Amino acid sequence: MESGFSIWHLLIILFSLAMLYPYVRIVQKAGYSGWWVLTGLVPVLNFIMLWVFALSTWPVERGGRPDDGFVD
């Protein structure tokens, strides 16, 4: 069995990177910095932050403006 980097590894990496963009946009529209998406890459912290974001009041709900300039 050959070990090393294959086309499948490349496809998985590209797919993972392509999935980050929509998550960043969603977090920004909620009023948070897109950098918060990186917490999803840390085991256990991703579970905790999911619940924090779900149960907290988002800056957009408090009347704050989202980072991307989205206007109602």
C-alpha positions in Angstrom: 0.0 0.0 0.0 1.3 3.4 -1.0 1.4 6.2 1.5 1.5 9.8 0.6 -0.4 12.7 -0.9 -3.0 11.6 -3.5 -5.7 13.4 -5.6 -8.3 12.4 -2.9 -6.4 14.3 -0.3 -6.3 17.4 -2.6 -10.1 17.1 -3.3 -10.8 16.9 0.4 -8.7 19.9 1.2 -10.3 21.9 -1.6 -13.8 20.9 -0.5 -13.1 21.9 3.1 -11.8 25.3 2.0 -14.8 25.8 -0.2 -17.1 25.2 2.7 -15.5 27.9 4.9 -16.7 30.8 2.7 -20.5 30.3 3.3 -19.8 29.8 7.0 -17.9 33.1 7.2 -20.7 34.9 5.3 -23.3 33.6 7.7 -21.3 34.5 10.8 -20.7 38.0 9.4 -24.4 38.5 8.7 -25.1 37.6 12.3 -22.9 40.6 13.3 -19.8 38.7 14.3 -16.3 38.7 12.8 -15.7 36.0 10.2 -12.7 34.8 12.1 -15.0 33.1 14.6 -15.3 30.3 12.0 -11.9 29.1 12.9 -13.2 27.9 16.2 -15.0 25.2 14.2 -11.6 23.6 13.5 -10.8 23.1 17.2 -12.2 19.9 18.7 -14.5 20.4 21.7 -14.3 24.2 21.2 -16.4 23.9 18.1 -19.2 22.2 20.0 -19.1 24.9 22.8 -19.1 27.8 20.3 -22.0 26.3 18.4 -24.1 26.5 21.6 -22.8 29.9 22.5 -23.8 31.3 19.1 -27.1 29.6 19.2 -28.1 30.8 22.6 -26.6 34.3 22.7 -28.2 37.5 21.4 -26.5 38.3 18.1 -25.1 41.9 17.6 -27.5 42.2 14.7 -30.5 41.6 17.0 -29.1 44.3 19.4 -29.1 46.8 16.6 -25.5 46.6 15.7 -24.4 46.5 12.1 -22.9 43.4 10.5 -19.3 43.6 9.4 -20.1 43.2 5.7 -22.3 46.3 5.4 -25.6 44.4 5.0 -28.5 46.8 5.3 -32.1 45.9 5.7 
